[in-house]
Each structure stands twice: as structure tokens, then as C-alpha cells.
Amino acid sequence: MGFVKTKEELDRYFDLSIREFPGAEILGIMYETEPDLVARVLPPPLEPAMEAWALSFIAHYPVTNLGPGYHEGALFVRCQFEGEVGNYCLSMPIDDEARMHNGRDIYGFPKKLANIRLTREENRVEGSIERLGHRFVTLRADLMNKMDQLPMKLGPTFLFKYSHSAELRRGFDGPVSLVRQRTEIEMQSFEMGSGEVVFQDSPYDPWSEIQVKNIIAAYYLISTNRMLPGRIVGQADPQVFLPYSFLKTDFVGDFEND
């Protein structure tokens, strides 16, 4: 396991083209937000879908086929690209550094290290995420109904891969690629109930920007998830994309107080 990988190590790595997460525990809340908020955070060529929906989740993956398990959260908004409806990932906190770089470097998931908690006591499930002194989201669900199948399909995830300019100019060192990625979900149990999303303002993780207008669904899912290989399906105009390109960076305008 040196700096330069052997053929055997490369073969072993690339043979795991499907990332598997058996026994995943996911607390998710889908909610309606304001259409103008979704439109404002979607980089072209992504466009708003008919529904101004957002999805936030907090998950525990007990084990993966890449190594030990970890906790993760995410915030998505509904979108479409060339007529296909999917979800754009705005943020994906994670509590394990070793698991951060695969999704971040390969697909473009905007991952940052965070403290993440997920607990269940009888029918109450609660999770929270905290970074840099800010607990910026808490999710709660009171579960009431078990279901035999998932009520809807979420569609693919859309992400962007890019590299900011090494010359520290306003631009990138190559194209801004739009990535489409799908995850298969093999359900083991699915429970629904009433839910609550509590946002607190954070300059580093502005989830509160995607305001909650109405809770659509609150659920607790146990499943085996399989992340499939992604593919590049388009490109963004670099200058148009620049303001959207700091999802992986703790960018705060008041640098004197940083």
C-alpha cells in the first residue's frame, strides 16, 4: 500500500465499481419549499422540476464494501435535465474522513466533515448535524405506518465535477462536467409518520436557505443501497457556474473575521 499502487491494488479497487451499503438506516423528510428558492440554487443547465420539493436525510451506514461504516446527511432539491427529473445535491456532511473522498472526488458530492447523530427510541427517530459550532439541522419523525414498498422513486442525482483555477483566477482548470448518478435501493423496512425539520442559521452550511413550506413525507428506511457508476451527461458554462462552485468550501465573505 505505497504511494504508487500495484496492478493488483488497482484491480481490487476498480472491481468495486458498485458501492454497497447493507443495512442502511435513513431518516428522511421530503418537504415543499418556495419555487424561487429552488430556481436560485440550481446551476444551468439544470432546471427546476414541476414540484418545488426538497429532501433532507440523516443516515447511518453500519458497513460498506469499501470498509467500516459511518454517518452521513444530505440536502437535495428537485430538478430536471433534458426532461429527466432528478435531484441536485446541495450538501452532504459526513463523519468519516476515509469515506469522504470517494463520493467527493469521483462523482462530485459536496462532502464536508461534521458531527452527526441518529437515534431511535420506540417510534421516535431524531437526527442532527453540527459543524464548526453550529447545529444547523435537526430532523424528527414520529412513525405511525409500515409500508410494503417505497411510495415513489426519487430519480437520479445530478452533480458537478470541476477544479478551480490553480492561478487563483475567476475560472477553472478544465471543463465543469455535469454528472448523472443513480442509487438502487433494496428495501428491508419502510415506516412513515409525521415529521419536523428544524434549521438553524450557519454561515458554513446554509441549509436554512431552503425554507420549509410544507412537510410532504417523513420516513425511516432500512435498506441495502447500491451506488451505481455515474456518467458525464453535459457541461456547464464556467463563468455562469462560478457562483455555484463553493459547495465544498467554507466560503464566508467577511474574511477578516474568519
C-alpha positions in Angstrom: 0.0 0.0 0.0 2.6 2.6 -1.1 2.3 5.9 -2.8 2.2 4.1 -6.2 -0.4 1.4 -6.4 0.3 -2.0 -7.9 -1.7 -3.6 -10.6 -3.3 -5.9 -8.0 -4.3 -3.0 -5.9 -5.8 -1.1 -8.9 -7.7 -4.2 -10.0 -9.1 -4.7 -6.5 -10.2 -1.0 -6.3 -11.8 -0.8 -9.8 -13.6 -4.2 -9.4 -15.7 -2.4 -6.7 -17.5 -0.3 -9.3 -20.7 -0.6 -7.3 -20.5 0.8 -3.8 -22.7 -1.2 -1.5 -24.3 -0.2 1.9 -26.1 -3.1 3.5 -28.4 -2.4 6.5 -28.5 1.4 5.8 -30.7 3.3 8.3 -32.1 6.5 6.9 -34.3 9.2 8.4 -35.6 11.3 5.6 -38.0 14.2 5.3 -39.3 15.5 2.0 -40.8 18.9 2.0 -42.2 21.6 -0.2 -40.3 24.9 -0.5 -40.6 28.1 -2.5 -40.1 27.7 -6.2 -37.9 30.8 -6.4 -35.6 29.3 -3.8 -35.0 26.2 -5.8 -34.5 28.2 -9.0 -31.9 30.3 -7.3 -29.6 27.5 -6.3 -29.8 25.4 -9.5 -26.9 25.9 -11.8 -27.7 25.9 -15.5 -28.1 23.6 -17.4 -30.2 22.1 -14.6 -33.8 23.5 -14.4 -36.5 23.4 -11.7 -38.9 20.5 -11.8 -42.6 21.0 -11.7 -42.5 20.3 -7.9 -40.6 22.7 -5.7 -39.5 19.9 -3.4 -36.5 19.4 -1.2 -35.3 16.3 0.6 -33.1 16.2 3.7 -31.9 13.0 5.3 -29.6 11.7 8.0 -28.2 8.2 7.6 -26.2 5.5 9.4 -24.4 3.0 7.2 -23.2 0.2 9.6 -20.8 -1.2 7.0 -19.8 -0.8 3.3 -18.0 -2.8 0.8 -15.2 -0.2 0.9 -14.7 -0.5 4.7 -16.2 0.5 8.0 -19.5 2.3 8.3 -20.2 6.0 9.0 -22.9 8.6 9.3 -24.0 10.9 6.5 -26.6 13.6 5.8 -27.7 15.4 2.7 -29.9 18.2 1.3 -31.3 17.8 -2.2 -33.6 19.9 -4.3 -35.8 18.6 -7.1 -34.6 19.4 -10.6 -34.6 18.2 -14.2 -32.2 17.9 -17.1 -33.3 17.4 -20.7 -36.7 16.3 -19.4 -35.5 13.8 -16.9 -36.5 14.6 -13.3 -34.0 14.0 -10.5 -32.3 15.7 -7.6 -29.4 18.1 -7.2 -27.2 17.7 -4.1 -26.5 20.9 -2.3 -24.7 19.5 0.7 -23.5 16.1 2.1 -22.0 16.2 5.6 -20.1 13.0 6.6 -18.4 12.0 9.9 -15.6 9.8 8.5 -12.7 11.2 6.6 -11.7 8.0 4.9 -15.2 7.6 3.3 -15.4 11.3 2.2 -13.1 11.3 -0.8 -14.7 8.5 -3.0 -18.0 10.3 -3.4 -16.5 13.7 -3.4 -13.7 13.1 -5.9 -15.3 10.6 -8.2 -18.9 11.9 -8.5 -18.7 15.4 -7.2 -20.8 15.0 -4.0 -20.3 18.2 -1.8 -19.0 16.4 1.3 -17.7 18.1 4.4 -16.7 16.5 7.8 -19.3 17.0 10.5 -20.6 15.6 13.8 -23.8 13.6 13.0 -26.2 11.9 15.4 -29.1 9.5 14.6 -31.1 7.8 17.3 -34.4 5.8 17.6 -36.5 5.3 20.7 -39.6 3.3 20.0 -41.4 5.2 17.3 -39.5 8.5 17.6 -36.5 8.9 15.3 -34.2 12.0 15.6 -31.0 13.1 13.9 -28.9 16.2 13.9 -25.8 17.6 12.1 -23.3 20.0 13.6 -20.2 21.7 12.1 -17.9 24.5 13.4 -20.1 25.2 16.4 -23.4 25.3 14.5 -26.1 22.6 14.8 -27.7 23.6 11.5 -30.3 20.9 11.1 -32.4 18.6 13.3 -34.8 16.1 11.8 -37.5 14.4 13.8 -40.1 11.8 12.8 -42.9 10.1 14.8 -43.5 6.8 13.0 -47.1 5.5 12.6 -47.4 3.3 9.5 -45.3 0.5 8.0 -45.4 0.1 4.2 -44.7 -2.9 1.9 -42.9 -0.8 -0.8 -41.4 2.6 -1.4 -44.2 5.1 -2.3 -42.2 6.8 -5.0 -38.9 6.8 -7.0 -36.7 9.7 -6.5 -34.8 9.5 -9.8 -31.1 10.1 -10.4 -28.8 12.5 -8.6 -27.2 15.4 -10.6 -23.7 16.7 -9.6 -20.9 18.8 -11.0 -17.2 17.9 -11.2 -14.6 20.7 -11.6 -11.3 22.1 -10.4 -10.8 25.8 -9.5 -8.0 27.6 -11.3 -4.5 26.9 -9.9 -3.7 30.5 -10.8 -6.4 31.8 -8.5 -8.3 33.5 -11.3 -12.0 33.5 -11.7 -12.4 30.2 -13.5 -11.5 26.6 -13.7 -8.6 24.4 -14.9 -10.9 22.4 -17.2 -14.5 21.8 -18.0 -17.3 21.9 -15.5 -18.9 18.5 -16.0 -22.5 17.5 -15.2 -22.6 14.0 -13.7 -25.7 11.8 -13.5 -25.6 9.1 -10.8 -28.2 6.5 -9.7 -28.5 4.5 -6.4 -30.5 1.3 -6.3 -32.5 0.8 -3.0 -33.4 -2.7 -1.9 -35.9 -2.0 0.9 -36.0 -4.1 4.1 -38.4 -1.9 6.0 -40.1 1.4 5.5 -42.1 3.4 8.1 -43.8 6.7 7.7 -45.3 9.3 10.1 -45.3 12.9 11.0 -42.1 14.9 10.7 -40.3 18.1 11.6 -37.3 20.0 10.2 -35.6 22.5 12.4 -33.0 24.7 10.7 -30.5 27.0 12.5 -28.6 29.6 10.5 -24.9 28.8 9.8 -22.6 30.7 7.6 -20.8 27.5 6.6 -23.8 25.2 6.0 -26.8 27.4 4.9 -29.5 24.7 4.8 -32.0 27.2 6.3 -31.9 28.9 2.9 -34.2 26.2 1.5 -37.1 27.0 3.7 -39.8 24.5 4.7 -43.3 25.4 3.4 -45.0 22.1 4.0 -43.9 18.6 5.0 -44.7 16.1 2.3 -43.4 12.9 3.8 -41.3 11.8 6.9 -39.9 8.3 6.8 -37.4 5.8 8.3 -35.9 3.4 5.9 -33.8 0.3 6.4 -32.3 -0.9 3.1 -29.3 -2.1 1.1 -28.2 0.7 -1.1 -26.1 0.3 -4.2 -24.4 3.3 -5.7 -24.0 2.7 -9.4 -21.3 4.2 -11.6 -22.1 7.7 -12.8 -21.6 9.2 -16.2 -21.0 12.7 -17.6 -24.1 13.9 -19.4 -23.3 17.6 -20.1 -21.2 20.6 -19.2 -21.9 24.0 -17.5 -20.7 27.4 -18.7 -17.7 28.0 -16.4 -18.4 31.7 -15.8 -22.1 31.1 -15.2 -21.3 28.2 -12.9 -18.6 30.1 -10.8 -21.0 31.4 -8.1 -22.4 27.9 -7.6 -19.0 26.3 -7.2 -18.3 26.7 -3.5 -20.5 23.9 -2.0 -17.3 22.0 -0.9 -15.7 25.1 0.6 -16.4 27.0 3.8 -16.7 30.3 1.9 -17.6 33.3 4.1 -17.4 36.8 2.7 -16.1 38.5 5.9 -12.6 37.1 5.7 -11.3 39.4 8.4 -13.4 37.6 11.0 -12.8 34.1 9.6 
